[in-house]
């Protein structure tokens, strides 16, 4: 009798694991982050489709990989909260129309009284346009300042739902204006700005620059100031970036995360994907505007499943076809998160590989 019960219970346990667990994980994720955009009860029918359930469950379980970065989490938490580290940076400088904050990390040459104004790197973090905070990237900014011998600015911006992507673009533009208008107080070279962004941050770096090149009125920045900002941007480095919103949306659909993702919400709907895609805007620029687009360096890991390397490959092909100076670096066996976490400490596996590529581009930008 006991043996019979065991035989009966095994299928029940297997069924619970293969069916109950995926459905539970997937439905909780959709309840927390968003149901499918379908009318009435149809959104629930879409939510329980087997393919969506299992693909979304896989995407959720993949996030467990982030546990391996626990050591880094405690390292940056402790570093950022330690007042003894204030000698390396200025924390919480207010900037822009929305009163956001930025942190300024000193160049190693900042302490010399006779030092010439130093180049400025503006690092824009990612987070799917819906998460992130400048404090998370304190170790990255610290190392970047040392490796590039530049001052590094890490600004916060109005992530969704606090703001939409236009607000984010305005915020990044405001951080550039801050460099132009206030940078002299920190011995910054106001005419030598490099934009570096990761994932959604790479998208914001590129689209902000293209908005400035195109003199977009929605930035609410005077035309002459927009031109000056473009002239000051000596280059853009995109790390595992999204450059075609529609292409990335198709990838999200393949992974069944398009409804839980903040991307379409931050863009104010699918109808705005084209407007906020660097690939689309580039194609609309005239010859004079294309000449003003700064050189671009693109880095991407070949093991990236969140934003496939094809995103950077296709963007590089478009830039080349339009005669915009660009370089592409595909880094074998690197995933999406390692592109940014491995810039935080010299003992990380890809630290020297990625900084080697960044330095090569940085030297080009400096002429």
N, C-alpha and C positions, 0 to 999 in steps of 0.2 A: 504493500500500500504506500509506504514511504517512498519507494523507488518510483512508483507511478506519479506521485505528487511532484517529485523532482523533475520528471520528464515533462509534466504539464507546465510547471513553473518556468522552465528554461525558455520556451517560446514566448511566454508572457513577458519575461524580463527582456528578451531580445527585441520583442515588439515595442516595449516601452522605450528602449534605447534608440531604436531605429526610427520610430514614429513620434512617440511622445516628447522626447527630448528636443529634436529639431523643431517641432511645432511650438513648443514652449518658448524656446530661445527666440525664434523668429517672430512670434506674435508679441512677445514682450518688447523686442526691439522696435517693432512697428508701432506699438502702443506708446512707447516713449518718444520716438523720433518722427513719426508720421505715417499715416495709412496711405495706401495708393490713392491718387487723385481721380477717383471715380465717383459718380453720383450715387447717393443713397446706399443701399445694401451691397451694391456692386463692388465697393471698395473692400468689403470683407471677403467677398468671393474671390477677388483678385489676390487678397492677402494670404489665402489658404491654398493657393495653387501649389502643387508639389514642387515644381521647379523653383518657384520663388522661395518656398520654405527652406529647401536644402541649400540653395545658393546663398541665401542671406545668412543661414546658420553657419555656413563655412566662412563667410566674411567676418561674422562676429567672433568665431573661434580663432580666426587668424590674429585677432587683436590680442590674444593671450601672449603672443610673442613679445608684446611690450613689457611683460614682466621682467625680461632679461635686462631692461634698462633701469631696474630698481636702484642699483648702485649710483648711477648717474643722477637719478632723481634726488637722492639724499645729498649728493655732492653739491648740486647747484642750489638746493634749498638752503643748505648750511652756508655756502659761500655768499649768497645774496643777502642773507640775514645778518652776516657778520660785519659790524661797523668798521672793523680793522681793514676791510677791503675797499673802503671808500677812497683810499689813495689812488685806486686804479680807475675810478670813474665818478661821474656825477649822476646821481639817481633822481628820477622823477621831475625832469624839466618839462614845464607846461608849454605846449605849442598848439598852433592852429585854431580854427574856428570852433572846434568842439571841446577845446580844453583837454585834449589827450596828453599823455605823458610820454617822454622818451628818456632813454639812458644814453649817456655819452661816455664811451670808453677811450681812455687816453692812448695816444700813440706813444711808443717807448721814447721818442725824441721830444715829447711834450715838455719835459722838465728842464730842458736847456734854454737858458735865457736868450741865446742868440739863434735859436732854431727858426728856420723859415716856416711859413704856414704849411701845415701838413694836409695831404689828401684826405678825403672823407669817404668812408664806406657807409652807405645806408643799407642795413640788413633788414629785410622784410620777411618775417616768419610766416609759415603756412599754418594749416589747420582747417582745410576745407571751407574757408570763408566763414567758419562758425565757431572756432575755438582758437586758443593761443593767448600768450601773455609774454611781455618782453622779459620778465624775470626768468622764464624757462631757458632763455638763450644767453644768460650771463657768461657762462663758461665759453660758449662759442664766440661771443663778441670779444671776450678777453684774449682768447687765442688768436682770433683773426687780426686784432690790433697788433699783436706781437709779430705774427707771420708776415703781414703786409706792411708793417711800419706805418700804419695809418690810424687815424681816429675812426672809431666805429660808432655809429648811431643805431640804436634799436628802438623804433617807435611802436607804440601801440596804435591800433586803428579800430574803427567801429565795426567789429565783427557782428554777424547776424546772431540774434535778432535786433541788437542795438542799432544796426545800420544795414543798408544794402550795399551792393558792390560799388555803386556810384559814390556813396559816402566814403567807402574805403579808398577809392581812387583820390578823392578830394583830400583825405587825411594824409596819404602818402605824398601828394603834391604839397601839402602844408608843411610836412617835415623837410622837404627840399627847400621851401621858402624860408624855413627857420635857419637852415644852413646859410642861405644867401644873406639873410638879414641880421642874424645874431651870431654867426659863426666866428666873426672876428674876435669876439670876447674870449674864445677858446683857442685862438691861433689856428683856425681851420682855413684851408684854402677853399674859398667859396666858389672858385671856378674849376674845381677838380673833384667832382663827385662820381663815385662808382655805386651803382645799384646792384645789390646781390639779394636774391630771393629764393626761397625753397617752396616747391609745390604751389599752393595758392599764392604764396608770396612772390614766386617767380612770375606768375600770371599778372599780379598787381604791378610789379616792376615794369613789365613790358607794356601793359595796357596804359599805365599812367604816362609813360614816356611817349607813347603814340598819341594819346589824347593831347599832350602838350605840343607835340609836333603838328598836330592837326588843329591846334588852337580851339579846342572844344569849349563852347560857351558855358556848359554846365559845370566847369571847374570854378567859375566865378573868380578868375584870376586875370588881371589885365594882360592884354596881348603882348606888350613889351616884356612883362615879367615872365610870361610863358616862353618867349623866345630866349630870354636870358637863362632860364632854367634848362632848356634843351641844350644850349651851348655849354652849360656847366657840367652836364652829364657826359662823362668821357667814355662810359661803357656800361653794359648790363651783363651780369652773369646769372643765368637761370639754372637752378639746381632741381632736377626732377620736376620740371614745370608743366603746367597745363596751358596750352596756347590756342587750342580750338575747343570752345565750350561744348559745341554739339558733338564733336568726336568723343570728348570725355563723357558726355551724357550717355552716348551709345555704349561706352565701356562700363559705365555704372549700371546700365540696364542689363548688360550681359552678366554682371555680378549680382543683379537683383537688389542693388542698394540705392537706386535712383530716387526712391521716395523717402528713405531715411536720411539720405545725404542732404546737407544744407545748400548745395550748390544752386539748384534750380530756384530755391526760395530766396537766396541772396541775390540772384539775378533778376528777381521779380518776374519769373516765369520763362517758359521756353521761348516765347516770342522775342526775348531780349538777348538770346544766346549769341546771335550774329553780331549785335552791336558791341558786346563786351568781349569778343574774340580778337586777340591780336592778329591772328591769321586773316580774318576778314577785313580788319581796319587797314592792315598793310596793303592789301590789294587795291584799296580805294585812294591811297596817297598818290599825288602827282610826282613828277620827277624831281622838282625842287624840294618837296617835302621828304622824299626818300633819301636825298642827299644829306638831310639833317638828322636822319636816324643814326644814333651812335652805334658803334660796333657791338656785337653780341657774342658772348661765349655761352655754350650750352653744355651742361654735364648731366648724365643720366646713367643709372645703374641698369644692367641688363636683366637683373632679377626682380625688377620693380613690377609688382602686380597691381598696385594701387593706381599709379599713373604709368602706363607702359612706355618703354623707351621710344616707341614710334611717335609719341607726342613731340619729342625733341628732334627726332630724325625728320619728320615732315615739316616742322617749323624751320629747320636748318635748310632744307631744300627750297622752301619758299623764299627765305632770306637771300639765298644764293642766286635764285632766279631773278630777284629784284636788284641784284648788285649791292646788297647791304653786306658790309664786312662781318664775317661770322666764323666761329670755330665750333666744332662738335667733338665732345669726348664721351665715349661710351665705356663705362667702367665695368669689367666683367664681375659677375657674381655679387654685385651690390644691390641691396633692396632699397625701398623708398625711404625708410626711416634712417638707415645707416648713412645716407647722404648727408644728414644733418647731425645726428648724434655723434658720428665719428669725427666731427670737427671740434668736439668739445674737449678732447684730451689727447695728448700725444701718444698715449699707449693704445688708442683705439685702432682697430685693424686697418681701416682705410684712410686714416688721418693724413699720412704723408702723400698717398696717391692723389687724394682730392685737392689738398693744398698745393700740390705740384701743378695741377691743372689750373687752379685759381691764380696762382702766382704767374704762370705763363701768360694768362690773359691780362692780368693786372699790369704786367710790364709792357704789354702791347698798348694798353690804354694810356700809359704814362708817356708813350712816345719814345 
